[in-house]
Amino acid sequence: MDLDLVKKEVQKLLAQDNTGYGFEHVSRVYDMAVALSKKEKADVETVFLAALLHDVDDV
């Protein structure tokens, strides 16, 4: 899976968000999720996708 493409598409989708749950929020969630996934030895790709997509349905 092209994770960079997913990240770019989510960024475009959330670019116009003014609710406080835009891409900056998603980036913070992503950074924390990736750090935790490494510590917990979780599947980083699954965590990456979950963090990036967790607010997409709110758009």
Secondary structure as GFF3:
##gff-version 3
##sequence-region A 1 59
A	DSSP	alpha_helix	3	14	.	.	.	ID=ss1
A	DSSP	alpha_helix	23	40	.	.	.	ID=ss2
A	DSSP	alpha_helix	44	53	.	.	.	ID=ss3
A	DSSP	three_ten_helix	56	58	.	.	.	ID=ss4
###
